[in-house]
Amino acid sequence: MGTLYYGESGTPIGIEDRALAHLKVAITTKLRRGESFTLSWYHPADQPRGRSTLWLHPSIALRFVFDDPDSPELSRDWVEELMRSANSTGGIMLVEENLDSDHLADKRPQPVG
């Protein structure tokens, strides 16, 4: 389980390492371009029901911490899907990786934890 820290509050946001690695690529690409956007996710089962959204801006401190010291192999399709959602009016909605491209329409948002 990796952790995303955003802003001065330093409140940790637990995200599975593989998902966090993919998010890191999408987020840093957007922020490097000076673009702001939102990141949303559904709360994991061990938290109160609901969802959260962050407004990501290049001037706000951001840190990615991974439990696994080795970087996972990235899925180009998943990164591209995250980038497409980052460019939409709704921003990035963290969804589960779907390894079977024939079932892309069946994706549903998943908890990040």
For each residue, the residues with C-beta under 8 A, 3 or more apart:
1: 14 15 16 17 67 113
2: 14 15 16 17 19 20 21 64 65 66 67 68
3: 12 13 14 15 20 64 65
4: 12 13 15 20 23 62 63 64 65
5: 10 11 12 13 61 62 63 65
6: 9 11 13 54 56 60 61 62 63
7: 10 11 60 61
8: 61
9: 6
10: 5 7
11: 5 6 7
12: 3 4 5
13: 3 4 5 6 52 54 112
14: 1 2 3 44 112 113
15: 1 2 3 4 19 20 23 41 94 112 113
16: 1 2 19 20 112 113
17: 1 2 20 21 66 67 68 72
18: 21 22 72 97
19: 2 15 16 22 23 94 96 97 112
20: 2 3 4 15 16 17 23 24 64 66
21: 2 17 18 24 25 66 71 72 74
22: 18 19 25 26 74 75 78 79 82 97
23: 4 15 19 20 26 27 39 64 82 92 94
24: 20 21 27 28 64
25: 21 22 28 29 74 79 82
26: 22 23 29 30 79 82 83 86 92
27: 23 24 30 31 39 56 62 86 92
28: 24 25 31 32
29: 25 26 32 33 83
30: 26 27 33 35 37 56 83 86
31: 27 28 34 35 56 57 58 62
32: 28 29
33: 29 30
34: 31 58
35: 30 31 58
36: 55 56 57 58
37: 30 55 56 86 87 91 92
38: 53 54 55 56 90 91 92
39: 23 27 53 54 56 91 92 94
40: 51 52 53 54 90 91 92 93 94 109
41: 15 51 52 93 94 109 111 112
42: 50 51 109 110 111 112
43: 47 48 49 50 51 52 111 113
44: 14 47 111 112 113
45: 111 113
46: 113
47: 43 44 50 113
48: 43
49: 43
50: 42 43 47
51: 40 41 42 43 109
52: 13 40 41 43
53: 38 39 40 91
54: 6 13 38 39 40
55: 36 37 38
56: 6 27 30 31 36 37 38 39 60 62
57: 31 36 60
58: 31 34 35 36
59:
60: 6 7 56 57
61: 5 6 7 8
62: 4 5 6 27 31 56
63: 4 5 6
64: 2 3 4 20 23 24
65: 2 3 4 5
66: 2 17 20 21 69 71
67: 1 2 17
68: 2 17 72
69: 66
70:
71: 21 66
72: 17 18 21 68
73:
74: 21 22 25 78 79
75: 22 78 79 97 99
76: 79 80
77: 80 81 101
78: 22 74 75 81 82 97 98
79: 22 25 26 74 75 76 82 83
80: 76 77 83 84
81: 77 78 84 85 95
82: 22 23 25 26 78 79 85 86 92 94
83: 26 29 30 79 80 86 87
84: 80 81 87 88
85: 81 82 88 90 91 92 93
86: 26 27 30 37 82 83 91 92
87: 37 83 84
88: 84 85 91
89:
90: 38 40 85 93
91: 37 38 39 40 53 85 86 88
92: 23 26 27 37 38 39 40 82 85 86
93: 40 41 85 90 109
94: 15 19 23 39 40 41 82 109 110 112
95: 81 98 107 108 109 110
96: 19 107 108 109 110
97: 18 19 22 75 78
98: 78 95 101 103 104 106 107
99: 75
100: 103
101: 77 98 104
102:
103: 98 100 106 107
104: 98 101 107
105:
106: 98 103
107: 95 96 98 103 104
108: 95 96
109: 40 41 42 51 93 94 95 96
110: 42 94 95 96
111: 41 42 43 44 45
112: 13 14 15 16 19 41 42 44 94
113: 1 14 15 16 43 44 45 46 47
